[in-house]
Amino acid sequence: MKGIILAGGLGTRLRPLTKVTNKHLLPIYNKPMIYYPLETLVRAGLKEILIVSGPEHAGHFLHLLGSGKEWSVRLSYEIQDEPGGIAQALGLAEDYADNGPVAAILGDNIYEDDLAVSIRSFAAKPQGAYVFLKEVTDPKRFGVAEIDNDKIIKIIEKPASPPSNLAVTGCYLYDAEVFNIIKKLKPSGRGELEITDVNNSYVAAGTINFTKLTGYWTDAGTFESLLRANQLVAQKNSVPSED
């Protein structure tokens, strides 16, 4: 199983911080943001990982991460020429995946939970799709899962009236069929290929499973969530002072 970190986009919601660098290179406490999804995949035992980024700062990723030797993995790089959605970025990894399953993770997603057991289990028997859900207080910001009898029956992107408070977080496990699904997608109203549409294809086929996370999870694509990510990681890593 191969890993894919999706680190494209222009980061417009974080301007002016992203005027001269990619948002995934901004610091979260004591590490660049992209270290967190990378380490999530490394802990799961993945040895080959692709970084998909835009052309503006692609060289910065290469300079920071290099060959992957520091993590005992082999890193490769792919360019998403212009923002076309998460699913479009994932589609660029088809040749890299080589007809095998993939673990795709958004470059601004930070997990307290260790996803390694789920990723390894899926890699051993890669059928359908697998997502990680998290209860949130602001579900209108996310793709939200509607659950019935412990099954996902629908995922709604940024719903005005959320059917639950379970957000679909930014780590997705897919079998090789995902690339055929992406090829059949049509752009959404904002002109992008949506990852929610990919997931709903698996929902329709009855081949998507999930885990509910218990630890913290956050993205870091807005000033509020960037601050929250720093606070959560700093709190977890802080050493109590001695009296």
C-alpha positions as CSV (number, residue, x, y, z in Angstrom):
1,M,0.0,0.0,0.0
2,K,1.3,3.4,-0.9
3,G,0.7,6.7,0.8
4,I,-0.3,10.1,-0.7
5,I,-0.2,13.4,1.0
6,L,-2.4,16.0,-0.7
7,A,-0.7,19.4,-0.2
8,G,-2.0,21.5,-3.1
9,G,-4.2,24.6,-3.1
10,L,-3.3,28.3,-2.7
11,G,-4.1,28.7,1.0
12,T,-6.1,31.9,0.3
13,R,-7.8,31.7,3.7
14,L,-4.4,32.1,5.3
15,R,-3.2,35.1,3.4
16,P,-0.8,36.9,4.0
17,L,0.9,34.0,5.7
18,T,0.7,32.0,2.5
19,K,1.8,34.8,0.2
20,V,5.4,33.5,0.0
21,T,5.0,29.9,1.1
22,N,2.6,26.9,1.0
23,K,0.3,26.6,4.0
24,H,1.5,23.0,4.6
25,L,4.9,24.4,5.4
26,L,3.7,26.7,8.1
27,P,4.6,25.7,11.7
28,I,2.4,23.7,14.0
29,Y,4.0,24.1,17.4
30,N,7.6,22.8,16.8
31,K,7.2,21.2,13.3
32,P,6.2,22.1,9.8
33,M,2.6,21.3,9.2
34,I,3.3,18.6,6.6
35,Y,5.3,16.6,9.1
36,Y,2.1,15.5,10.9
37,P,0.4,13.7,8.1
38,L,3.7,12.3,7.0
39,E,4.4,10.9,10.4
40,T,0.8,9.5,10.5
41,L,1.6,7.4,7.4
42,V,5.1,6.5,8.5
43,R,3.7,5.1,11.8
44,A,1.4,2.9,9.8
45,G,4.4,1.3,8.1
46,L,4.1,2.8,4.7
47,K,7.4,3.0,2.9
48,E,6.5,4.8,-0.3
49,I,4.8,8.2,-0.1
50,L,3.8,10.7,-2.8
51,I,3.6,14.4,-2.1
52,V,1.1,16.2,-4.4
53,S,1.6,20.0,-4.3
54,G,1.0,23.0,-6.5
55,P,3.8,24.4,-8.7
56,E,4.4,27.6,-6.8
57,H,6.3,26.1,-3.9
58,A,7.1,22.6,-5.0
59,G,10.8,23.1,-4.5
60,H,10.3,24.1,-0.9
61,F,8.8,20.7,-0.2
62,L,11.7,19.0,-1.9
63,H,14.2,21.1,0.1
64,L,12.4,20.4,3.4
65,L,11.7,16.7,3.0
66,G,14.3,15.5,0.5
67,S,14.3,11.8,-0.4
68,G,12.5,10.8,2.8
69,K,15.6,9.2,4.3
70,E,15.0,11.0,7.6
71,W,11.9,8.9,8.0
72,S,13.2,5.7,6.4
73,V,10.8,6.1,3.5
74,R,11.0,6.9,-0.2
75,L,9.3,10.1,-1.1
76,S,8.1,11.1,-4.6
77,Y,6.6,14.3,-5.8
78,E,3.8,15.3,-8.2
79,I,2.6,18.7,-9.3
80,Q,-1.1,19.7,-9.5
81,D,-0.8,22.5,-12.0
82,E,-3.9,24.4,-10.8
83,P,-6.4,23.9,-8.0
84,G,-9.0,21.4,-9.2
85,G,-10.2,19.8,-6.0
86,I,-8.9,17.0,-3.7
87,A,-10.2,14.3,-5.9
88,Q,-8.4,15.7,-8.9
89,A,-5.2,15.9,-6.9
90,L,-5.7,12.2,-5.9
91,G,-6.2,11.3,-9.5
92,L,-2.7,12.4,-10.3
93,A,-1.4,9.5,-8.3
94,E,-2.9,6.8,-10.5
95,D,0.3,5.7,-12.1
96,Y,2.1,6.0,-8.8
97,A,-0.4,3.7,-7.1
98,D,0.3,1.0,-9.7
99,N,-3.1,-0.7,-9.5
100,G,-2.8,-1.0,-5.7
101,P,-4.6,0.5,-2.7
102,V,-3.7,3.9,-1.3
103,A,-3.9,5.8,1.9
104,A,-4.5,9.5,1.1
105,I,-4.3,12.2,3.7
106,L,-4.7,15.9,3.5
107,G,-1.6,17.9,4.3
108,D,-3.3,20.1,6.9
109,N,-4.9,17.4,9.0
110,I,-3.6,16.6,12.4
111,Y,-4.6,13.5,14.4
112,E,-4.1,12.6,18.0
113,D,-5.3,9.0,17.3
114,D,-2.9,6.5,15.9
115,L,-4.4,5.4,12.6
116,A,-1.8,2.6,12.1
117,V,-4.0,-0.4,13.0
118,S,-6.8,0.7,10.6
119,I,-4.4,1.4,7.8
120,R,-2.6,-1.9,8.2
121,S,-5.8,-3.8,8.4
122,F,-7.1,-2.2,5.2
123,A,-3.8,-2.7,3.4
124,A,-4.0,-6.4,4.2
125,K,-7.5,-6.7,2.6
126,P,-8.1,-3.6,0.4
127,Q,-11.7,-3.6,-0.5
128,G,-13.8,-0.5,-1.0
129,A,-13.1,2.6,1.1
130,Y,-12.4,3.4,4.7
131,V,-12.8,6.8,6.4
132,F,-12.3,8.3,9.9
133,L,-15.1,10.2,11.5
134,K,-14.9,12.7,14.3
135,E,-17.6,14.4,16.4
136,V,-17.3,18.2,15.9
137,T,-19.0,21.3,17.2
138,D,-19.2,23.0,13.8
139,P,-20.2,20.3,11.3
140,K,-21.4,22.8,8.7
141,R,-17.7,23.3,7.8
142,F,-17.2,19.7,6.7
143,G,-18.4,16.8,4.8
144,V,-20.8,15.2,7.3
145,A,-21.8,11.5,7.5
146,E,-25.3,10.4,7.9
147,I,-25.3,7.1,9.8
148,D,-28.0,4.4,10.1
149,N,-27.4,1.0,11.8
150,D,-23.7,1.6,11.9
151,K,-23.6,2.2,8.2
152,I,-22.8,5.4,6.3
153,I,-25.9,6.0,4.1
154,K,-24.8,9.5,2.8
155,I,-22.1,12.1,3.1
156,I,-23.2,15.7,2.7
157,E,-20.7,18.4,1.9
158,K,-21.0,21.5,4.2
159,P,-24.7,20.9,5.0
160,A,-26.9,23.8,6.1
161,S,-28.8,21.3,8.3
162,P,-26.2,18.6,9.3
163,P,-27.7,15.1,9.8
164,S,-25.1,14.5,12.5
165,N,-22.0,16.0,14.1
166,L,-19.7,13.4,12.5
167,A,-17.3,15.1,10.2
168,V,-15.4,13.0,7.6
169,T,-11.8,13.8,8.4
170,G,-9.0,14.1,5.8
171,C,-7.6,10.6,5.8
172,Y,-9.1,8.2,3.2
173,L,-8.2,4.6,2.4
174,Y,-9.2,3.3,-1.0
175,D,-8.8,0.3,-3.2
176,A,-7.6,0.7,-6.8
177,E,-11.2,1.4,-8.0
178,V,-10.9,4.9,-6.7
179,F,-9.1,6.1,-9.9
180,N,-11.9,4.8,-12.1
181,I,-14.4,6.6,-9.9
182,I,-12.5,9.9,-10.2
183,K,-12.4,9.7,-14.0
184,K,-16.2,9.6,-14.0
185,L,-16.7,12.6,-11.7
186,K,-18.1,15.9,-12.9
187,P,-17.0,19.2,-11.4
188,S,-19.1,20.6,-8.6
189,G,-20.6,24.0,-8.5
190,R,-17.3,25.5,-7.5
191,G,-15.6,23.8,-10.5
192,E,-13.7,21.1,-8.6
193,L,-13.7,17.4,-8.4
194,E,-15.0,16.7,-4.8
195,I,-13.7,14.0,-2.5
196,T,-17.2,13.8,-1.0
197,D,-18.5,12.6,-4.4
198,V,-15.8,9.9,-4.5
199,N,-16.8,8.7,-1.0
200,N,-20.5,8.7,-1.9
201,S,-19.7,6.4,-4.8
202,Y,-18.5,3.9,-2.3
203,V,-21.5,4.6,-0.1
204,A,-23.8,3.8,-3.0
205,A,-21.9,0.6,-3.6
206,G,-22.1,-0.4,0.0
207,T,-18.4,-0.7,0.3
208,I,-17.4,2.1,2.7
209,N,-16.5,1.5,6.4
210,F,-15.4,3.8,9.1
211,T,-13.9,4.4,12.5
212,K,-15.0,7.1,15.0
213,L,-11.9,8.9,16.4
214,T,-11.7,9.5,20.1
215,G,-8.7,11.8,20.3
216,Y,-8.5,15.3,18.9
217,W,-8.5,16.0,15.2
218,T,-8.2,19.3,13.4
219,D,-7.5,20.8,10.0
220,A,-5.4,23.9,9.8
221,G,-6.7,25.8,6.8
222,T,-8.1,28.9,8.5
223,F,-6.7,31.2,11.1
224,E,-9.0,29.8,13.7
225,S,-8.1,26.2,13.0
226,L,-4.4,27.0,12.6
227,L,-4.4,28.5,16.1
228,R,-6.4,25.5,17.4
229,A,-3.9,23.0,15.9
230,N,-1.0,24.8,17.5
231,Q,-2.8,24.9,20.9
232,L,-3.7,21.2,20.8
233,V,-0.3,20.0,19.8
234,A,1.5,22.3,22.2
235,Q,-0.7,21.1,25.1
236,K,-0.1,17.5,24.3
237,N,3.7,18.0,24.0
238,S,4.1,20.4,26.9
239,V,6.1,19.2,29.9
240,P,4.6,20.1,33.3
241,S,6.8,22.6,35.1
242,E,8.3,21.5,38.4
243,D,7.3,23.5,41.5
